[in-house]
Amino acid sequence: MIAMTSTPSANLFKPLGESDPDVVGGYRLAAVLGAGGMGKVYLSYTPGGRPIAIKVIRPEFSEDPEFRLRFQREVQSAERVQGLYTAPVIDSDTEGAQPWLATAYVPGPSLSHAVAQHGALPLRSVLLLSVGVAEALHVIHGAGIVHRDLKPANVLLASDGPRVIDFGIARAAETTALTGTGVSVGTPAFMAPEQAAAGTVGPATDVFALGQIAAFAAIGSPAYGEGSSHAVLYRIVHEDPDLSRVPAELLPLVSRCLTRDPDARPSLTEIIELCHEISPEPLRQGEDWLPRSVAGSITERLRLPEPARTPPPQPTVAPTPTQFAPQHPPTQYSPQPPAPGTVNPYAPTGFSHAAPTRSAPGAPGPVPPPPHGHPTRPTSAPGYQTPPPGYHTPPPVVHAPYVPPQQPRPKRTGLIVAASVVGAIVVLAVVGSLLPDGSSGDDESKSSGTSTSRSPESGDSSGEASGGGQKRADPKPVSYKGIDLTDGYELMLADSPPRPVESEDAAYGNADVYFSDVDFLDEATIGTANGKFVLLNNTQKGSLETCRTETRFTQKISLDQLSRGSEICVLSDAGHIAVATYQGKSGENDPGQYVTLDLEIWRNAEDPTES
């Protein structure tokens, strides 16, 4: 395998974007770790400074009641898993507006990332990887959980052994409405035959995936090859894997795990014993279990961003008049001073009140409004009292500026009646001029049996919109060939030509089309954040009419589902429609990661819709 340079650490921890929250469940977020099919992962810290990974579930899932119920059950089960080779769940919220769960942060690359960057692993590393994953599955199965989606992206390589993550979470999405719209449960290249053929899973399903992981780590590619998901699944169900490149020492382990009969696969205990028998030296986990190149990736992930400092809670005070009505100069606001013995409602609690006065020359001007509409909170002032522990200050009451009541305008009944009479006379005159000579409107209606019709030349045809407007003419398509869309880049259909531009987080922005390569938790995907995708069948021909009639919408398609020539309808919220033809992905020797697309675009084919 050809080793590739490791990803710079600057790409490991992406800064928060405009759409990212600052705080989730009381944890202040420090960076973005990645985005997967079910959610987005952030770096945060416990109050004591321990780094954690917080996964926030995508809104599409959180809006599904069935998903919420299953997610709650799976998180409860996952909290019971406390193994040496798993990333434990330490906190969660399954009932909030957007469910989330927090796990221990593992400073190590995923197996998929390590193999993609540095090539296949040596025999000792593969055996220690297999033993660690087997021990993790033993604990997971002991909690009554089947992983269902064990794949290289869900195995992290820490300095003291592997860590299995996302166990059981795939089951929460298994029966939601989203699974029928392009969101797949399980990765085709690592599914077991019974899972791919009938959807049945059990502990032996994870054993099959373990054999797949061992083969992948040893040869640097899936044992059943690559290609479209349908082709891979067919080979898994009906054919034997290609193990010609697997080291001879590993063949007994891999071949037994990849047996199509679930009952014939080895138990986890047998797998561990078999690994010890294969190893030419005693297996002991240690910090030297990985090659130095992969260990360097761990060092990069230890250079964490600084935790965002959370300021101590301050009392919330009511805004000053210049804050809630900044559009008025201070001189225009002149409330009456409070009567003796009363409380000024505009004075902050804990401060001596004073009537607003005009600023003297040379004195500081009015306080500018704080950002985002939040009133400023002073940290010290005369009379300020520190609230007792546990005290929660109620939100500020913002008083609207005084608006004097409007005097009712006198009614002008006479003018309205006169205007109505004149209007009626004009309408009657116009109608009379349109009637044929010597006949009335009633006679015309009776003779024809219908209301007055218009001639074809007038443009009143089936293609005319209601109200006499012409139907939108179909735009002419414009074609663009060989667009290379790099990982982390996006493009807009309105641009001519569509030119990929870099994006911090295209999946949560407004991209018409974006490409995301293998990341922290997920496989490579093409997606849209500003519309809908439809993956066309092999029997369908991509066209404007086809894209208009199809309703099998999704927003994200895995590259495992695509083969060269696959066509995708792109329907943007701006009203543009396109057919994107997939022409392949960059090779192993390419310095960058990208996909190549051909685009045929019908701009302004539909009215814009709100996203």
N, C-alpha and C positions, 0 to 999 in steps of 0.2 A: 504494500500500500504506500502511496505517496503521502508523506507528512506535509501538512499545511501549517502556515503560521497561525498562532493563536489570535483570537479576537482581542483587540485592545480593551483594557479594563474600562475605558470611557464608555464603551458600548454596553457594558454589563448593567450599569445602573443609570437608566435614563431619567432625566428630570421630569417632574410632574408637568403635565400639560394643562391647558385651560379647562378641559373637561374632567380632569381628575380631582377628586375631593382632597381636602387638606387633612381631614381627620376621619377615621372609620372606627366606630365603636370606642371612641376615646383614645385611640392610638393615632398619633400624628405621623403621617406618611413622609418618608424621606426620599423615595425614588421608585421608579417603575422597574420591576424585574422581568415582566413578560406578559403576554396576552395569549390565552388559550381558547379552545372552542367553547368552554363554559364560563369563562370569566377572565378577569385581569388580576395580576399578582403584583403586590407592592411590598417594598421593604419598609419595616417600621422597627420600633424598639419597645421593650417592656420598660416600666418605670425604673427598673434596676439597670437598664442599659443593654440587655440581651437582644440581639437582632432576631426578628421574626419575619415570616412571610405571610401576608394577608391576601387571601383570594376573595375578590368581590364578584359575585355571580352576575352574569349578564342580565340586563332587564328582560330580554325575551324569555328567559327561563323563570325569573322571579315572578312574572305575571301569570304563570301557569299554576293553578292550585294543586294539581296532582304532583307537579315537580316539588313544590314547597313541602308537601307532606312527606314525600320520599326523601327529600334532602334532609329534613329534620331527623328522620329515622336513621339515615346513613351516618349523619354527623354524630348522633348519639352512640352508634355502634363504633365509629372510628375513635371516639374519645376513650374507649376501653382498650385500644391497641397501644401498648407501651413496650415496644421491642427495641433492641439495640440497633436494628437495621431498618427502622422506620422513622419517619419524621412525625413526631406526635402532634396531635391536635391539642392546642392549649387554650383556645377560646373560640367562641362562635356566636352568631346571632342568626337564627333561622326564621325569625318572624318579622324582621324589620322590612323597610321599603325595598332594600336590596340586601339579600342574605349574604353573609360572609363567614369565613372561618380562618383562623390563624394557626399556623404550624411553626415549629422551630425552623429557623433559617439554616440551610445546609450550604456551607461554602464550598461548592464543588460543581463541576459541569455535569450535564446529563450525559448518559452513555451515548446518545445519538450525537450530541455536540462533540464529545471527545473523539468518537470514531470519525466523524466528518472532518475534524480538524487535524487529527494526528494518526489516523489509520487504525488497523486492527491491533488488539491487545495481545501480549505474549501469553503463553500457556498458564503460568502461575497466576497472572492477573485474572484470566478467565475463570480459573478454578475458584479463586477467592471470591470473585464476583458471584459465581453460581452458588457457593456455600452461603454467602450473605443473603442473597435473594431467597434462597430456600428457607433460611431461618426467619426472614421477614414474613414469608407466606405462612409459615407455621404459626406465628403469632396472629396474623390477620385471619386465617381460617379458624383459629381458636376462638376468635371473637364473633364467629358466625358470619364472616364477610368473605365473599368471593371478589377478587379485584376486578375482573372482567375486562380491564384495559391495560394490562401489564405490557409495557413496550419500552424501548430504549429511552424515550423522552420522559418516562416516569421512574427512571432509575438514576439517582444522582450519585456521583462518585466523590465521596468525602475522603479526607486523609486517612481515616481509620476504618474504611470499608464502605460498601454501597448503602444507599438509603432508598427505600421504596416509598413513593408518595402517591397521592390521589387514589388510595384504595377505597373501593366501594362507591365513589362519587359518580361513576358512570351509570350506576343503576338508577340514580335519581332521575336521569334524563331518559331512561329507557322507554317509558310509556307516555311521554309528553307529546303534545301535538307537533312539537318541533322536529321530532325524529322523522316525520314524514316529509319534511321540507328541506332536506339536504344536510341536516345535522345528524351525523352517524354516531352510534354508540359502539366504541371499539375501533381499533385501527385494522383495516383489512389485512395488511401484510403480517400481522401478528395474532390474528384470530385462530382459534382452534376449529377443526372441521365441524364439530357439533354446533359450535356457536355460529359459524358461517352458514350452515345448511338449515338448521332448525331453530337457532336462537337459544338453545338450551345451554346452560352453564353450570359448572360445579367446581370443586377444588381441582379436579383433573384438568379443567380448562386453563387454570393458571400454571399448571405443570407444563402443558404444551407451550405456553408463552415463555416459560423459563428456558425450555430447550431452544426456542427461537432466539432468545436473548443471548444465550451462550454461543450459538452459531454466528449471530450478528457480530458479537464482540471478537470472535476468532477470525472471521473472514472479511469483516468490514461491510457486509451487505446482507439483506434478508435471505434466508435459506430458500424461500420460494420465489426469489427473483423480484423484479420491479415491473411496473407497467400500470395499466388501468386496474381499478379495484375489482372489476368483474373478472378479468383474466387471472389476477392473483388468487381471488377466492375460489375460482374453478380449480386451479392447481392444488390449493390446500385441501379441497374436498376430494378430488379424484386422482391426484398424482402424488408421487413421492418427491420429497425435497431433493435438491441438488447439493449433496454433501461432499462433492469431489474435492473441494478446497479446504474442508475442515481437517485440522490436524488429526492424525490417526489416533493419538491418545484420547481425543475428545469424542471420537465416534460412538463408543458405547453409551456415553451420557446423552449426547444429542439425539441419536437414533431412537433410544428408548423413550425419551420425552416426546418425540415427534410421532409416535405411533398414533394412527388414526383412531384406534379403539381406546376410549378413555379408560376402560378397566385394565388395559394392558400397560398403562404408563406407571412408572415407579412412584412410590410415595416420597414425601419430602425427606424422610429419614434415610431412605435408600439412596436418594440423590446425594446427600451429604457424605454417606459412607463411600459411595462410588467416587466422589471427588477426591477423598483421602486416598483411595486405592490408586487412582490415576496419577496423583502427584508424585514426582520422584523424590520430594523432600517433604517433611512435615509442614502442613498448612497452618500458618499463624498470621492472623491479621496484624498489620503494623503499618507505619507510615511509609514503608517502602513497597507497598503492594502494587503501586501504579508506576508506569514509566515516568521518567523525569519530565518529559514534555507535557504529559497530562497533569502531573503534580504542579507544574507551573500555572496551569489554569486555576488550581485551587488557591495558589498564592494571590492571584489577581482578585479572586472573589473575597479575599480577606481584607482588601483595601476598601472598606465600606465608607459610604458617605457619612458625614457627621450627622448625629441625630439632631432633628429640628427641636430647638428649645421651646418648651411650652411655657408661656408666661404664667405667673400665679394668677388665680382668679381675682378680678377687680370688680368693685361694685358698679352696676350699670346706672348711669344718671340720665335724666331727661335731656334732650338736646336744647341748645340755646336757640332763641328765635332766628338767629342768622343761619343755624344749621338746618332747621326744618323748612325755612323759606329763603334759601340763598338767592333766589331770583330777584328779591326785593332789596334795595339798599337799606342799610340800617336806619337811615333818616326817615324812611317811609313807615317804619314800624314804631308806633307810639302808644303802647297799652297804658291804660290808666293805672297809676300806682295803687297797690292794695290798701284797703282801708285799715286803720289801726286795729291790731288784734287779729287780723286774718293772715292766712298763709298765701304767699305768692305761688300760684300753681306752676310758674315757669322756673322757679328757683330749684336747683338740684338739692336732693336730700343731703343734709349734713353741711350745707354751706349757708352763710348769711346772705340773705337776698338783697338785691338792689335793683332798682328799676333800670331798664336799658337806657343808656344815654348815648348821645352822639360822640364819636371819637374825637378827642381834642387833637389839634395839629401836633404832629410828631409822635402821637401815641400809637400803639399797635392797632392795626385795622381789625375788622371783624374776623372771627375765626372761620377759616374756610371749611366747607363741608367735608367730612371724612370720606375716604374711598368706600364705594359700594353701598353708600347710604347708611352706614353704621355710625352712630354718634361716638365722639371721642370719649375715652374714659380716663379721667385724671388719676394719677397715681398718688398724689399728695395734695392736700389743700387744708386750709384752716377748718377745724371741726370734723375732719374725716375720721370715721370710726371703722376699725377693722372688723368685718363680720365674723361671727363665731364659726367654728368648724362645722361643716355640713350645711351652712346657710347657702341657699340658692336665690340669688337676686332675681326678682321677676323682670320680664322684659320691659324696656322703657315704654312709656306712654307718649306717643308723638302727637302733639296738638296741632291741628291744621290752623293756618293763619286765618284771622278773622276776615270774613267777607261780608260787607253790608248787604242787607236784603234788597233785592231788586224791586222797584216799584212796578206794579202791573201797568201795562200799556193800555190806553183807552181802546175799546173795541170800535172798529170801523165797519159796522154792519152794512151801512148804506153802500160803501164802496165795493164790498164783497158781492152784494146782490147785483149791483150794476155790472161788475166784471163777469159774473156768471151768465147774465142775459146776453151780453155781447158775445161771449164765447159760444153760446148755444146757437146764435144766429150765424156765426161764421161756420160752424160745423155743418149746419143744415145746407148752407150755400155750397160748400165743398162737395157734400154727398150728392146734391142735385146736379152739379156739373158733371159728375161721373156717370150718371144714368143715361141710357140711350134716349135719343130724341123720341118724344111721343109716348113714353112709357114711364112708369113709376117703379120704385124699388120693389114694391109688393108684386106688381105684375111680372117683373123679371124673375123673382123667386118662384112664383107659381108656375110659370111656363117651363122652367128648367127643372124644377123639383129640388134644386139645391141652391146654395148661396152663390153669389157671383164668383166665377172662376177666372184665373189668369191664363194667358196664353203661354205656350212653352217658351217663347222668346223672352218672356219676362224673367226667366230664371227660377221660376217656382217649380222645382223638380224634387225628386226623392233625395237628392244629394244636398238639398238646401237645409241649413240649420233653422231651428224655430225662430220666429220673429223676422223672417225674411233675409237673414244673413247667409252668406255662402258657406258651405262646408269647407273645412280646412283642407287644402290640397296636400297630398302626400309629398313630402320633400324628396329631393333627389339624393340618393346615397353618395357618400364620399368614402373612398377606401384608403387605408393606410397599411402598408405591409412592413413586417419585421420590426415591430416596436419591442425593444428590450426593456422590460420592467424590472428594475433591481429591487432586491430585498429592502423594505423600509421606504419604498418610493410609491407615489400615487400619480394618477393622471385624471384629467377632466375631459369629458367628451366635447365640451363647448370649445376647447382650445383647437386651433387649426395651425399646424398639426398638433395632435395630442402629444405633449412632451412630458415625460415623467419628471417629477420634482420630488425632492427629499421631504419626508414628513416625520415628525417626532412620534406620532401615533396615528397612522392613517385609519386604523380600525375604529377609532372613536372620533374621527374628524368628519370631513365632508367629501371624502374621495369618491369619485364614480367607480374607479377600479384601483385596487392596491394589491401588492404582493408581499406576503410575510413568509420568510423561510423558517426552517425548524428553529423554534425558540425554546423558552424555559419549560413549557409544558405541552407543546402541541406540534403537529406536523405542519409541513409547508402548505400554504393555502393562498388562493386568490379570492378577494372579497370586495364588497362595496359597503360604504358607510353613507351613501346618498341615494339609495334606491333599492332595486331588487335584481337578483340573478335567477336565471332559469337554465339548468343544464339540459340541453336538447338530447333526445335519444338518437341512436345511430340512423334510424329510419326517417328522422326529420331533417328538413333543409332549412337552415337559418334564413329568415326573411323578415321584413317588417310585419307582414300579416301573421306569421307564426309567433313572433314575439308579442304581438298585441293580444293574441288569443290564449296563450299559455298562462296558467295560474299556479304552477308548481314552484312558488317563490322560495328563495333562500337568500341569505346575504353572505354566504361563505362556502367555498367549494374546495375540498382537499385535492392536492395534486394527485393523490392516489386514485381519485375518481376520473382522472383525465388521461387521455392518450393523444398522440399527435393527430390533429384534425378535429378534436372535440370542439363543439360549438356551444357558446354560452350567450344567451340573450341578456343584455344589460339594459335595464329600464331605470333611468335616472329620475330623481324627483324634479329636476329642472325641465323635464319633458323630452329629453333626448333618448333615442333608442339606438342600440348598436348590437351587432353580432360580433363577438370576440372569438376568434379561432385560435385554439392553443397549438403552438408549433414546437413545444418542447421546453426543457429546462437546461440550464448551464451544466457543463460536464464537470467531472472531478478535477480536471486540470485548469479550469477557468479560474482566474483570480477573484472573480465576484460571483455572487449568487443572484440569478435572474431567470425570468421566464420570457419567452418570445411569443408575441401575440400579433395576429392580423386583425384589424378593426374595419368594419363597415358601419358607418354612422349615418343615421337619419336625424338631423338636428331639428329641434322644435316640432317633433312628430306628434306630440301630445301637449295638452295644457299643463303647466307646472302644478305640482301638488306639494302640500306641506309635508315635510319629512317628519 
